[in-house]
Amino acid sequence: MIQLPILFEDGEALVIDKPAGLPIDPPRDGGTALENYLEALKLGFQRLPVAVHRLDRDTSGCLLLARNPKALKRFAAAFEAREVEKVYLGIVAGPVDGEAGTIDLALSKISSAEAGWRMIPAKKGKPSLTHWRTLAVLGGLTLVEFRPETGRTHQIRIHALAGLGTALLGDPIYGDGKGARRTMLHARALTVQRGEKPPIAATAPLPADFAALGFGDVELG
């Protein structure tokens, strides 16, 4: 197994750069998951670290792990209270109208035997808010920065489709799944407030597959 890069470390927390393709939970096919790396991520501590939040299997980048139960409870409360700043980068499979904006679309989950489950915009759904801005346009693709205020399942993926008009490149659920080996979404940065303590702050480098599409020299801020 590859070694997972550590972006932040102290006595309470780790932030790792999760690679695309690594699921948080063990897959049904019995393949490798985050749990296979947890022993190596103890780094001298007695307890295994625990993931505080979720990233889709295809999504790369910043993932926060708590190193003890007290920290897990506090960090989970910070996510619930929106005391966490998250920055994502996504490659949208087409042009985007405008330079920046906010997508305010409530979301609900639907499912069917044929297509499985997915999220859809719905007036009676859970409130979902995402701020976005265009960073670069190359070869018909658009690199977009997303700053979600809420943390709904598939929020950025469905907001890209329903809010920007085009799905993320490679997305097999909300797009056509073409143009990339995975859904092109990367958790670029994470900041978690900790009261009087300095915040947890981490930034993940641009993945190689983003750079291979020509976005390696883009100023990300």
PyMOL commands that place a pseudoatom at each C-alpha (Angstrom):
pseudoatom trace, name=CA, resn=MET, resi=1, chain=A, elem=C, hetatm=0, pos=[0.000, 0.000, 0.000]
pseudoatom trace, name=CA, resn=ILE, resi=2, chain=A, elem=C, hetatm=0, pos=[1.082, 3.554, -0.650]
pseudoatom trace, name=CA, resn=GLN, resi=3, chain=A, elem=C, hetatm=0, pos=[1.775, 5.824, 2.325]
pseudoatom trace, name=CA, resn=LEU, resi=4, chain=A, elem=C, hetatm=0, pos=[-0.918, 8.476, 2.761]
pseudoatom trace, name=CA, resn=PRO, resi=5, chain=A, elem=C, hetatm=0, pos=[0.537, 12.006, 2.853]
pseudoatom trace, name=CA, resn=ILE, resi=6, chain=A, elem=C, hetatm=0, pos=[-0.057, 13.841, 6.148]
pseudoatom trace, name=CA, resn=LEU, resi=7, chain=A, elem=C, hetatm=0, pos=[-0.935, 17.521, 5.702]
pseudoatom trace, name=CA, resn=PHE, resi=8, chain=A, elem=C, hetatm=0, pos=[-1.480, 18.404, 9.388]
pseudoatom trace, name=CA, resn=GLU, resi=9, chain=A, elem=C, hetatm=0, pos=[-0.609, 16.661, 12.651]
pseudoatom trace, name=CA, resn=ASP, resi=10, chain=A, elem=C, hetatm=0, pos=[-0.937, 17.427, 16.346]
pseudoatom trace, name=CA, resn=GLY, resi=11, chain=A, elem=C, hetatm=0, pos=[-2.088, 15.602, 19.463]
pseudoatom trace, name=CA, resn=GLU, resi=12, chain=A, elem=C, hetatm=0, pos=[-5.768, 15.799, 18.520]
pseudoatom trace, name=CA, resn=ALA, resi=13, chain=A, elem=C, hetatm=0, pos=[-5.923, 15.609, 14.757]
pseudoatom trace, name=CA, resn=LEU, resi=14, chain=A, elem=C, hetatm=0, pos=[-4.484, 14.419, 11.494]
pseudoatom trace, name=CA, resn=VAL, resi=15, chain=A, elem=C, hetatm=0, pos=[-5.375, 15.727, 8.068]
pseudoatom trace, name=CA, resn=ILE, resi=16, chain=A, elem=C, hetatm=0, pos=[-4.395, 13.362, 5.283]
pseudoatom trace, name=CA, resn=ASP, resi=17, chain=A, elem=C, hetatm=0, pos=[-4.367, 13.833, 1.521]
pseudoatom trace, name=CA, resn=LYS, resi=18, chain=A, elem=C, hetatm=0, pos=[-6.791, 11.067, 0.577]
pseudoatom trace, name=CA, resn=PRO, resi=19, chain=A, elem=C, hetatm=0, pos=[-6.100, 9.663, -2.890]
pseudoatom trace, name=CA, resn=ALA, resi=20, chain=A, elem=C, hetatm=0, pos=[-8.893, 9.321, -5.417]
pseudoatom trace, name=CA, resn=GLY, resi=21, chain=A, elem=C, hetatm=0, pos=[-10.270, 5.788, -5.462]
pseudoatom trace, name=CA, resn=LEU, resi=22, chain=A, elem=C, hetatm=0, pos=[-9.844, 5.130, -1.740]
pseudoatom trace, name=CA, resn=PRO, resi=23, chain=A, elem=C, hetatm=0, pos=[-13.228, 4.695, -0.001]
pseudoatom trace, name=CA, resn=ILE, resi=24, chain=A, elem=C, hetatm=0, pos=[-13.801, 5.738, 3.603]
pseudoatom trace, name=CA, resn=ASP, resi=25, chain=A, elem=C, hetatm=0, pos=[-15.877, 2.632, 4.340]
pseudoatom trace, name=CA, resn=PRO, resi=26, chain=A, elem=C, hetatm=0, pos=[-14.915, -0.920, 3.323]
pseudoatom trace, name=CA, resn=PRO, resi=27, chain=A, elem=C, hetatm=0, pos=[-16.421, -1.673, -0.114]
pseudoatom trace, name=CA, resn=ARG, resi=28, chain=A, elem=C, hetatm=0, pos=[-18.690, -4.633, -0.668]
pseudoatom trace, name=CA, resn=ASP, resi=29, chain=A, elem=C, hetatm=0, pos=[-16.126, -6.225, -2.971]
pseudoatom trace, name=CA, resn=GLY, resi=30, chain=A, elem=C, hetatm=0, pos=[-13.686, -6.420, -0.076]
pseudoatom trace, name=CA, resn=GLY, resi=31, chain=A, elem=C, hetatm=0, pos=[-11.128, -4.044, -1.577]
pseudoatom trace, name=CA, resn=THR, resi=32, chain=A, elem=C, hetatm=0, pos=[-8.819, -1.624, 0.205]
pseudoatom trace, name=CA, resn=ALA, resi=33, chain=A, elem=C, hetatm=0, pos=[-10.390, 1.156, 2.303]
pseudoatom trace, name=CA, resn=LEU, resi=34, chain=A, elem=C, hetatm=0, pos=[-9.229, 3.805, 4.740]
pseudoatom trace, name=CA, resn=GLU, resi=35, chain=A, elem=C, hetatm=0, pos=[-9.316, 1.283, 7.600]
pseudoatom trace, name=CA, resn=ASN, resi=36, chain=A, elem=C, hetatm=0, pos=[-6.389, -0.545, 6.016]
pseudoatom trace, name=CA, resn=TYR, resi=37, chain=A, elem=C, hetatm=0, pos=[-4.193, 2.516, 6.663]
pseudoatom trace, name=CA, resn=LEU, resi=38, chain=A, elem=C, hetatm=0, pos=[-5.324, 3.378, 10.182]
pseudoatom trace, name=CA, resn=GLU, resi=39, chain=A, elem=C, hetatm=0, pos=[-2.759, 1.255, 12.014]
pseudoatom trace, name=CA, resn=ALA, resi=40, chain=A, elem=C, hetatm=0, pos=[0.073, 3.052, 10.195]
pseudoatom trace, name=CA, resn=LEU, resi=41, chain=A, elem=C, hetatm=0, pos=[-1.606, 6.384, 10.961]
pseudoatom trace, name=CA, resn=LYS, resi=42, chain=A, elem=C, hetatm=0, pos=[-1.501, 5.813, 14.745]
pseudoatom trace, name=CA, resn=LEU, resi=43, chain=A, elem=C, hetatm=0, pos=[2.018, 7.308, 14.648]
pseudoatom trace, name=CA, resn=GLY, resi=44, chain=A, elem=C, hetatm=0, pos=[2.839, 6.235, 18.180]
pseudoatom trace, name=CA, resn=PHE, resi=45, chain=A, elem=C, hetatm=0, pos=[-0.639, 6.774, 19.653]
pseudoatom trace, name=CA, resn=GLN, resi=46, chain=A, elem=C, hetatm=0, pos=[-2.546, 3.861, 21.182]
pseudoatom trace, name=CA, resn=ARG, resi=47, chain=A, elem=C, hetatm=0, pos=[-5.890, 4.547, 19.511]
pseudoatom trace, name=CA, resn=LEU, resi=48, chain=A, elem=C, hetatm=0, pos=[-6.677, 4.282, 15.839]
pseudoatom trace, name=CA, resn=PRO, resi=49, chain=A, elem=C, hetatm=0, pos=[-7.617, 7.648, 14.311]
pseudoatom trace, name=CA, resn=VAL, resi=50, chain=A, elem=C, hetatm=0, pos=[-11.225, 8.044, 13.130]
pseudoatom trace, name=CA, resn=ALA, resi=51, chain=A, elem=C, hetatm=0, pos=[-12.526, 9.943, 10.088]
pseudoatom trace, name=CA, resn=VAL, resi=52, chain=A, elem=C, hetatm=0, pos=[-14.570, 12.957, 11.211]
pseudoatom trace, name=CA, resn=HIS, resi=53, chain=A, elem=C, hetatm=0, pos=[-16.355, 13.577, 7.892]
pseudoatom trace, name=CA, resn=ARG, resi=54, chain=A, elem=C, hetatm=0, pos=[-16.870, 11.900, 4.546]
pseudoatom trace, name=CA, resn=LEU, resi=55, chain=A, elem=C, hetatm=0, pos=[-15.328, 12.223, 1.114]
pseudoatom trace, name=CA, resn=ASP, resi=56, chain=A, elem=C, hetatm=0, pos=[-16.677, 10.290, -1.854]
pseudoatom trace, name=CA, resn=ARG, resi=57, chain=A, elem=C, hetatm=0, pos=[-14.503, 7.433, -3.066]
pseudoatom trace, name=CA, resn=ASP, resi=58, chain=A, elem=C, hetatm=0, pos=[-13.484, 9.404, -6.164]
pseudoatom trace, name=CA, resn=THR, resi=59, chain=A, elem=C, hetatm=0, pos=[-12.815, 12.655, -4.295]
pseudoatom trace, name=CA, resn=SER, resi=60, chain=A, elem=C, hetatm=0, pos=[-9.194, 13.362, -3.386]
pseudoatom trace, name=CA, resn=GLY, resi=61, chain=A, elem=C, hetatm=0, pos=[-7.745, 15.751, -0.832]
pseudoatom trace, name=CA, resn=CYS, resi=62, chain=A, elem=C, hetatm=0, pos=[-8.119, 16.920, 2.760]
pseudoatom trace, name=CA, resn=LEU, resi=63, chain=A, elem=C, hetatm=0, pos=[-9.677, 14.418, 5.166]
pseudoatom trace, name=CA, resn=LEU, resi=64, chain=A, elem=C, hetatm=0, pos=[-9.746, 15.123, 8.911]
pseudoatom trace, name=CA, resn=LEU, resi=65, chain=A, elem=C, hetatm=0, pos=[-9.084, 12.299, 11.377]
pseudoatom trace, name=CA, resn=ALA, resi=66, chain=A, elem=C, hetatm=0, pos=[-9.574, 12.580, 15.143]
pseudoatom trace, name=CA, resn=ARG, resi=67, chain=A, elem=C, hetatm=0, pos=[-6.987, 10.918, 17.381]
pseudoatom trace, name=CA, resn=ASN, resi=68, chain=A, elem=C, hetatm=0, pos=[-9.201, 10.423, 20.447]
pseudoatom trace, name=CA, resn=PRO, resi=69, chain=A, elem=C, hetatm=0, pos=[-12.954, 10.240, 21.246]
pseudoatom trace, name=CA, resn=LYS, resi=70, chain=A, elem=C, hetatm=0, pos=[-13.062, 13.700, 22.876]
pseudoatom trace, name=CA, resn=ALA, resi=71, chain=A, elem=C, hetatm=0, pos=[-11.559, 15.308, 19.776]
pseudoatom trace, name=CA, resn=LEU, resi=72, chain=A, elem=C, hetatm=0, pos=[-13.917, 13.352, 17.510]
pseudoatom trace, name=CA, resn=LYS, resi=73, chain=A, elem=C, hetatm=0, pos=[-16.946, 14.673, 19.391]
pseudoatom trace, name=CA, resn=ARG, resi=74, chain=A, elem=C, hetatm=0, pos=[-15.673, 18.264, 19.305]
pseudoatom trace, name=CA, resn=PHE, resi=75, chain=A, elem=C, hetatm=0, pos=[-14.734, 18.200, 15.622]
pseudoatom trace, name=CA, resn=ALA, resi=76, chain=A, elem=C, hetatm=0, pos=[-18.073, 16.636, 14.667]
pseudoatom trace, name=CA, resn=ALA, resi=77, chain=A, elem=C, hetatm=0, pos=[-19.816, 19.445, 16.565]
pseudoatom trace, name=CA, resn=ALA, resi=78, chain=A, elem=C, hetatm=0, pos=[-17.723, 21.997, 14.652]
pseudoatom trace, name=CA, resn=PHE, resi=79, chain=A, elem=C, hetatm=0, pos=[-18.918, 20.548, 11.338]
pseudoatom trace, name=CA, resn=GLU, resi=80, chain=A, elem=C, hetatm=0, pos=[-22.506, 20.603, 12.572]
pseudoatom trace, name=CA, resn=ALA, resi=81, chain=A, elem=C, hetatm=0, pos=[-22.171, 24.237, 13.695]
pseudoatom trace, name=CA, resn=ARG, resi=82, chain=A, elem=C, hetatm=0, pos=[-20.568, 25.263, 10.356]
pseudoatom trace, name=CA, resn=GLU, resi=83, chain=A, elem=C, hetatm=0, pos=[-17.330, 26.248, 12.074]
pseudoatom trace, name=CA, resn=VAL, resi=84, chain=A, elem=C, hetatm=0, pos=[-15.410, 24.537, 9.286]
pseudoatom trace, name=CA, resn=GLU, resi=85, chain=A, elem=C, hetatm=0, pos=[-14.228, 26.158, 6.059]
pseudoatom trace, name=CA, resn=LYS, resi=86, chain=A, elem=C, hetatm=0, pos=[-13.965, 23.790, 3.106]
pseudoatom trace, name=CA, resn=VAL, resi=87, chain=A, elem=C, hetatm=0, pos=[-12.524, 24.617, -0.310]
pseudoatom trace, name=CA, resn=TYR, resi=88, chain=A, elem=C, hetatm=0, pos=[-12.909, 22.235, -3.238]
pseudoatom trace, name=CA, resn=LEU, resi=89, chain=A, elem=C, hetatm=0, pos=[-11.642, 22.302, -6.793]
pseudoatom trace, name=CA, resn=GLY, resi=90, chain=A, elem=C, hetatm=0, pos=[-13.732, 20.750, -9.526]
pseudoatom trace, name=CA, resn=ILE, resi=91, chain=A, elem=C, hetatm=0, pos=[-13.328, 20.446, -13.278]
pseudoatom trace, name=CA, resn=VAL, resi=92, chain=A, elem=C, hetatm=0, pos=[-16.655, 21.088, -14.966]
pseudoatom trace, name=CA, resn=ALA, resi=93, chain=A, elem=C, hetatm=0, pos=[-17.224, 19.379, -18.308]
pseudoatom trace, name=CA, resn=GLY, resi=94, chain=A, elem=C, hetatm=0, pos=[-18.107, 22.542, -20.219]
pseudoatom trace, name=CA, resn=PRO, resi=95, chain=A, elem=C, hetatm=0, pos=[-18.399, 26.333, -20.007]
pseudoatom trace, name=CA, resn=VAL, resi=96, chain=A, elem=C, hetatm=0, pos=[-19.841, 28.145, -17.006]
pseudoatom trace, name=CA, resn=ASP, resi=97, chain=A, elem=C, hetatm=0, pos=[-21.956, 31.287, -17.261]
pseudoatom trace, name=CA, resn=GLY, resi=98, chain=A, elem=C, hetatm=0, pos=[-20.383, 33.994, -15.115]
pseudoatom trace, name=CA, resn=GLU, resi=99, chain=A, elem=C, hetatm=0, pos=[-17.282, 34.399, -12.977]
pseudoatom trace, name=CA, resn=ALA, resi=100, chain=A, elem=C, hetatm=0, pos=[-18.687, 33.714, -9.519]
pseudoatom trace, name=CA, resn=GLY, resi=101, chain=A, elem=C, hetatm=0, pos=[-21.912, 33.201, -7.622]
pseudoatom trace, name=CA, resn=THR, resi=102, chain=A, elem=C, hetatm=0, pos=[-23.831, 31.249, -5.015]
pseudoatom trace, name=CA, resn=ILE, resi=103, chain=A, elem=C, hetatm=0, pos=[-25.919, 28.131, -5.587]
pseudoatom trace, name=CA, resn=ASP, resi=104, chain=A, elem=C, hetatm=0, pos=[-28.824, 27.886, -3.142]
pseudoatom trace, name=CA, resn=LEU, resi=105, chain=A, elem=C, hetatm=0, pos=[-30.680, 24.663, -3.950]
pseudoatom trace, name=CA, resn=ALA, resi=106, chain=A, elem=C, hetatm=0, pos=[-32.324, 22.411, -1.375]
pseudoatom trace, name=CA, resn=LEU, resi=107, chain=A, elem=C, hetatm=0, pos=[-31.583, 18.723, -1.974]
pseudoatom trace, name=CA, resn=SER, resi=108, chain=A, elem=C, hetatm=0, pos=[-33.423, 15.441, -1.471]
pseudoatom trace, name=CA, resn=LYS, resi=109, chain=A, elem=C, hetatm=0, pos=[-32.410, 11.839, -1.997]
pseudoatom trace, name=CA, resn=ILE, resi=110, chain=A, elem=C, hetatm=0, pos=[-34.276, 9.608, -4.431]
pseudoatom trace, name=CA, resn=SER, resi=111, chain=A, elem=C, hetatm=0, pos=[-33.699, 5.999, -5.406]
pseudoatom trace, name=CA, resn=SER, resi=112, chain=A, elem=C, hetatm=0, pos=[-34.886, 3.417, -7.871]
pseudoatom trace, name=CA, resn=ALA, resi=113, chain=A, elem=C, hetatm=0, pos=[-34.108, -0.224, -8.494]
pseudoatom trace, name=CA, resn=GLU, resi=114, chain=A, elem=C, hetatm=0, pos=[-32.824, 0.602, -11.984]
pseudoatom trace, name=CA, resn=ALA, resi=115, chain=A, elem=C, hetatm=0, pos=[-30.603, 3.619, -11.341]
pseudoatom trace, name=CA, resn=GLY, resi=116, chain=A, elem=C, hetatm=0, pos=[-29.806, 3.351, -7.631]
pseudoatom trace, name=CA, resn=TRP, resi=117, chain=A, elem=C, hetatm=0, pos=[-29.867, 6.521, -5.518]
pseudoatom trace, name=CA, resn=ARG, resi=118, chain=A, elem=C, hetatm=0, pos=[-28.978, 10.116, -6.259]
pseudoatom trace, name=CA, resn=MET, resi=119, chain=A, elem=C, hetatm=0, pos=[-29.633, 13.635, -5.000]
pseudoatom trace, name=CA, resn=ILE, resi=120, chain=A, elem=C, hetatm=0, pos=[-32.045, 16.024, -6.720]
pseudoatom trace, name=CA, resn=PRO, resi=121, chain=A, elem=C, hetatm=0, pos=[-33.061, 19.665, -6.171]
pseudoatom trace, name=CA, resn=ALA, resi=122, chain=A, elem=C, hetatm=0, pos=[-36.324, 19.764, -4.211]
pseudoatom trace, name=CA, resn=LYS, resi=123, chain=A, elem=C, hetatm=0, pos=[-38.131, 22.635, -2.509]
pseudoatom trace, name=CA, resn=LYS, resi=124, chain=A, elem=C, hetatm=0, pos=[-38.867, 20.465, 0.512]
pseudoatom trace, name=CA, resn=GLY, resi=125, chain=A, elem=C, hetatm=0, pos=[-35.331, 19.101, 0.660]
pseudoatom trace, name=CA, resn=LYS, resi=126, chain=A, elem=C, hetatm=0, pos=[-32.526, 19.998, 3.046]
pseudoatom trace, name=CA, resn=PRO, resi=127, chain=A, elem=C, hetatm=0, pos=[-31.073, 23.515, 2.605]
pseudoatom trace, name=CA, resn=SER, resi=128, chain=A, elem=C, hetatm=0, pos=[-27.816, 23.421, 0.623]
pseudoatom trace, name=CA, resn=LEU, resi=129, chain=A, elem=C, hetatm=0, pos=[-25.548, 26.378, -0.141]
pseudoatom trace, name=CA, resn=THR, resi=130, chain=A, elem=C, hetatm=0, pos=[-22.393, 26.490, -2.255]
pseudoatom trace, name=CA, resn=HIS, resi=131, chain=A, elem=C, hetatm=0, pos=[-20.307, 29.527, -3.258]
pseudoatom trace, name=CA, resn=TRP, resi=132, chain=A, elem=C, hetatm=0, pos=[-18.270, 29.203, -6.446]
pseudoatom trace, name=CA, resn=ARG, resi=133, chain=A, elem=C, hetatm=0, pos=[-15.872, 31.072, -8.708]
pseudoatom trace, name=CA, resn=THR, resi=134, chain=A, elem=C, hetatm=0, pos=[-14.245, 30.285, -12.032]
pseudoatom trace, name=CA, resn=LEU, resi=135, chain=A, elem=C, hetatm=0, pos=[-10.470, 29.873, -11.904]
pseudoatom trace, name=CA, resn=ALA, resi=136, chain=A, elem=C, hetatm=0, pos=[-9.576, 28.890, -15.479]
pseudoatom trace, name=CA, resn=VAL, resi=137, chain=A, elem=C, hetatm=0, pos=[-11.021, 27.678, -18.775]
pseudoatom trace, name=CA, resn=LEU, resi=138, chain=A, elem=C, hetatm=0, pos=[-8.960, 25.318, -20.934]
pseudoatom trace, name=CA, resn=GLY, resi=139, chain=A, elem=C, hetatm=0, pos=[-9.975, 23.148, -23.875]
pseudoatom trace, name=CA, resn=GLY, resi=140, chain=A, elem=C, hetatm=0, pos=[-13.679, 23.441, -23.173]
pseudoatom trace, name=CA, resn=LEU, resi=141, chain=A, elem=C, hetatm=0, pos=[-13.213, 22.519, -19.494]
pseudoatom trace, name=CA, resn=THR, resi=142, chain=A, elem=C, hetatm=0, pos=[-13.650, 24.879, -16.548]
pseudoatom trace, name=CA, resn=LEU, resi=143, chain=A, elem=C, hetatm=0, pos=[-11.735, 24.739, -13.270]
pseudoatom trace, name=CA, resn=VAL, resi=144, chain=A, elem=C, hetatm=0, pos=[-14.071, 25.943, -10.524]
pseudoatom trace, name=CA, resn=GLU, resi=145, chain=A, elem=C, hetatm=0, pos=[-13.461, 26.659, -6.854]
pseudoatom trace, name=CA, resn=PHE, resi=146, chain=A, elem=C, hetatm=0, pos=[-16.352, 25.564, -4.633]
pseudoatom trace, name=CA, resn=ARG, resi=147, chain=A, elem=C, hetatm=0, pos=[-16.881, 26.694, -1.024]
pseudoatom trace, name=CA, resn=PRO, resi=148, chain=A, elem=C, hetatm=0, pos=[-19.810, 24.754, 0.434]
pseudoatom trace, name=CA, resn=GLU, resi=149, chain=A, elem=C, hetatm=0, pos=[-21.462, 26.156, 3.553]
pseudoatom trace, name=CA, resn=THR, resi=150, chain=A, elem=C, hetatm=0, pos=[-23.487, 23.004, 4.107]
pseudoatom trace, name=CA, resn=GLY, resi=151, chain=A, elem=C, hetatm=0, pos=[-22.316, 19.410, 3.837]
pseudoatom trace, name=CA, resn=ARG, resi=152, chain=A, elem=C, hetatm=0, pos=[-25.011, 17.451, 2.047]
pseudoatom trace, name=CA, resn=THR, resi=153, chain=A, elem=C, hetatm=0, pos=[-24.214, 14.176, 0.319]
pseudoatom trace, name=CA, resn=HIS, resi=154, chain=A, elem=C, hetatm=0, pos=[-23.073, 14.815, -3.278]
pseudoatom trace, name=CA, resn=GLN, resi=155, chain=A, elem=C, hetatm=0, pos=[-23.730, 18.535, -2.720]
pseudoatom trace, name=CA, resn=ILE, resi=156, chain=A, elem=C, hetatm=0, pos=[-21.064, 19.907, -5.047]
pseudoatom trace, name=CA, resn=ARG, resi=157, chain=A, elem=C, hetatm=0, pos=[-21.740, 17.264, -7.682]
pseudoatom trace, name=CA, resn=ILE, resi=158, chain=A, elem=C, hetatm=0, pos=[-25.451, 18.008, -7.979]
pseudoatom trace, name=CA, resn=HIS, resi=159, chain=A, elem=C, hetatm=0, pos=[-24.925, 21.769, -7.539]
pseudoatom trace, name=CA, resn=ALA, resi=160, chain=A, elem=C, hetatm=0, pos=[-22.501, 21.724, -10.479]
pseudoatom trace, name=CA, resn=LEU, resi=161, chain=A, elem=C, hetatm=0, pos=[-25.147, 20.097, -12.659]
pseudoatom trace, name=CA, resn=ALA, resi=162, chain=A, elem=C, hetatm=0, pos=[-28.244, 21.926, -11.441]
pseudoatom trace, name=CA, resn=GLY, resi=163, chain=A, elem=C, hetatm=0, pos=[-26.627, 25.229, -10.483]
pseudoatom trace, name=CA, resn=LEU, resi=164, chain=A, elem=C, hetatm=0, pos=[-23.918, 25.687, -13.113]
pseudoatom trace, name=CA, resn=GLY, resi=165, chain=A, elem=C, hetatm=0, pos=[-25.629, 23.711, -15.849]
pseudoatom trace, name=CA, resn=THR, resi=166, chain=A, elem=C, hetatm=0, pos=[-22.842, 21.174, -16.397]
pseudoatom trace, name=CA, resn=ALA, resi=167, chain=A, elem=C, hetatm=0, pos=[-21.732, 18.171, -14.344]
pseudoatom trace, name=CA, resn=LEU, resi=168, chain=A, elem=C, hetatm=0, pos=[-18.215, 17.558, -13.118]
pseudoatom trace, name=CA, resn=LEU, resi=169, chain=A, elem=C, hetatm=0, pos=[-15.958, 15.841, -15.624]
pseudoatom trace, name=CA, resn=GLY, resi=170, chain=A, elem=C, hetatm=0, pos=[-16.042, 12.052, -15.253]
pseudoatom trace, name=CA, resn=ASP, resi=171, chain=A, elem=C, hetatm=0, pos=[-19.105, 12.009, -12.974]
pseudoatom trace, name=CA, resn=PRO, resi=172, chain=A, elem=C, hetatm=0, pos=[-21.027, 8.789, -13.764]
pseudoatom trace, name=CA, resn=ILE, resi=173, chain=A, elem=C, hetatm=0, pos=[-24.138, 9.765, -11.777]
pseudoatom trace, name=CA, resn=TYR, resi=174, chain=A, elem=C, hetatm=0, pos=[-24.767, 13.423, -12.606]
pseudoatom trace, name=CA, resn=GLY, resi=175, chain=A, elem=C, hetatm=0, pos=[-22.863, 13.478, -15.895]
pseudoatom trace, name=CA, resn=ASP, resi=176, chain=A, elem=C, hetatm=0, pos=[-21.973, 11.016, -18.637]
pseudoatom trace, name=CA, resn=GLY, resi=177, chain=A, elem=C, hetatm=0, pos=[-18.921, 9.605, -16.847]
pseudoatom trace, name=CA, resn=LYS, resi=178, chain=A, elem=C, hetatm=0, pos=[-16.662, 10.455, -19.772]
pseudoatom trace, name=CA, resn=GLY, resi=179, chain=A, elem=C, hetatm=0, pos=[-13.444, 12.442, -20.078]
pseudoatom trace, name=CA, resn=ALA, resi=180, chain=A, elem=C, hetatm=0, pos=[-11.725, 11.244, -16.893]
pseudoatom trace, name=CA, resn=ARG, resi=181, chain=A, elem=C, hetatm=0, pos=[-11.181, 8.071, -14.899]
pseudoatom trace, name=CA, resn=ARG, resi=182, chain=A, elem=C, hetatm=0, pos=[-12.937, 9.553, -11.884]
pseudoatom trace, name=CA, resn=THR, resi=183, chain=A, elem=C, hetatm=0, pos=[-15.237, 12.383, -10.876]
pseudoatom trace, name=CA, resn=MET, resi=184, chain=A, elem=C, hetatm=0, pos=[-12.870, 15.356, -10.964]
pseudoatom trace, name=CA, resn=LEU, resi=185, chain=A, elem=C, hetatm=0, pos=[-13.363, 16.787, -7.482]
pseudoatom trace, name=CA, resn=HIS, resi=186, chain=A, elem=C, hetatm=0, pos=[-10.572, 17.618, -5.026]
pseudoatom trace, name=CA, resn=ALA, resi=187, chain=A, elem=C, hetatm=0, pos=[-10.819, 18.775, -1.404]
pseudoatom trace, name=CA, resn=ARG, resi=188, chain=A, elem=C, hetatm=0, pos=[-8.231, 21.530, -1.693]
pseudoatom trace, name=CA, resn=ALA, resi=189, chain=A, elem=C, hetatm=0, pos=[-8.266, 23.072, 1.796]
pseudoatom trace, name=CA, resn=LEU, resi=190, chain=A, elem=C, hetatm=0, pos=[-9.774, 22.554, 5.232]
pseudoatom trace, name=CA, resn=THR, resi=191, chain=A, elem=C, hetatm=0, pos=[-9.865, 24.849, 8.261]
pseudoatom trace, name=CA, resn=VAL, resi=192, chain=A, elem=C, hetatm=0, pos=[-11.491, 23.768, 11.546]
pseudoatom trace, name=CA, resn=GLN, resi=193, chain=A, elem=C, hetatm=0, pos=[-11.931, 26.214, 14.418]
pseudoatom trace, name=CA, resn=ARG, resi=194, chain=A, elem=C, hetatm=0, pos=[-10.970, 24.995, 17.917]
pseudoatom trace, name=CA, resn=GLY, resi=195, chain=A, elem=C, hetatm=0, pos=[-11.949, 27.828, 20.217]
pseudoatom trace, name=CA, resn=GLU, resi=196, chain=A, elem=C, hetatm=0, pos=[-8.896, 29.230, 21.985]
pseudoatom trace, name=CA, resn=LYS, resi=197, chain=A, elem=C, hetatm=0, pos=[-6.564, 26.761, 20.293]
pseudoatom trace, name=CA, resn=PRO, resi=198, chain=A, elem=C, hetatm=0, pos=[-5.112, 27.541, 16.860]
pseudoatom trace, name=CA, resn=PRO, resi=199, chain=A, elem=C, hetatm=0, pos=[-7.354, 26.165, 14.116]
pseudoatom trace, name=CA, resn=ILE, resi=200, chain=A, elem=C, hetatm=0, pos=[-6.602, 23.019, 12.198]
pseudoatom trace, name=CA, resn=ALA, resi=201, chain=A, elem=C, hetatm=0, pos=[-5.532, 24.214, 8.748]
pseudoatom trace, name=CA, resn=ALA, resi=202, chain=A, elem=C, hetatm=0, pos=[-4.402, 22.104, 5.799]
pseudoatom trace, name=CA, resn=THR, resi=203, chain=A, elem=C, hetatm=0, pos=[-4.013, 22.464, 2.039]
pseudoatom trace, name=CA, resn=ALA, resi=204, chain=A, elem=C, hetatm=0, pos=[-3.690, 19.554, -0.384]
pseudoatom trace, name=CA, resn=PRO, resi=205, chain=A, elem=C, hetatm=0, pos=[-1.614, 19.957, -3.556]
pseudoatom trace, name=CA, resn=LEU, resi=206, chain=A, elem=C, hetatm=0, pos=[-3.266, 19.810, -6.955]
pseudoatom trace, name=CA, resn=PRO, resi=207, chain=A, elem=C, hetatm=0, pos=[-3.608, 16.161, -8.042]
pseudoatom trace, name=CA, resn=ALA, resi=208, chain=A, elem=C, hetatm=0, pos=[-1.631, 14.889, -11.024]
pseudoatom trace, name=CA, resn=ASP, resi=209, chain=A, elem=C, hetatm=0, pos=[-4.792, 14.177, -13.057]
pseudoatom trace, name=CA, resn=PHE, resi=210, chain=A, elem=C, hetatm=0, pos=[-5.900, 17.823, -12.684]
pseudoatom trace, name=CA, resn=ALA, resi=211, chain=A, elem=C, hetatm=0, pos=[-2.455, 18.988, -13.824]
pseudoatom trace, name=CA, resn=ALA, resi=212, chain=A, elem=C, hetatm=0, pos=[-2.507, 16.556, -16.761]
pseudoatom trace, name=CA, resn=LEU, resi=213, chain=A, elem=C, hetatm=0, pos=[-5.575, 18.344, -18.130]
pseudoatom trace, name=CA, resn=GLY, resi=214, chain=A, elem=C, hetatm=0, pos=[-3.619, 21.622, -18.262]
pseudoatom trace, name=CA, resn=PHE, resi=215, chain=A, elem=C, hetatm=0, pos=[-4.522, 23.182, -14.900]
pseudoatom trace, name=CA, resn=GLY, resi=216, chain=A, elem=C, hetatm=0, pos=[-1.132, 22.699, -13.234]
pseudoatom trace, name=CA, resn=ASP, resi=217, chain=A, elem=C, hetatm=0, pos=[-0.065, 26.327, -13.695]
pseudoatom trace, name=CA, resn=VAL, resi=218, chain=A, elem=C, hetatm=0, pos=[-3.316, 27.934, -12.573]
pseudoatom trace, name=CA, resn=GLU, resi=219, chain=A, elem=C, hetatm=0, pos=[-3.037, 30.378, -9.654]
pseudoatom trace, name=CA, resn=LEU, resi=220, chain=A, elem=C, hetatm=0, pos=[-5.174, 28.746, -6.973]
pseudoatom trace, name=CA, resn=GLY, resi=221, chain=A, elem=C, hetatm=0, pos=[-4.859, 31.338, -4.224]
for i in range(1, 221): cmd.bond("trace and resi %d" % i, "trace and resi %d" % (i + 1))
show_as sticks, trace
zoom trace
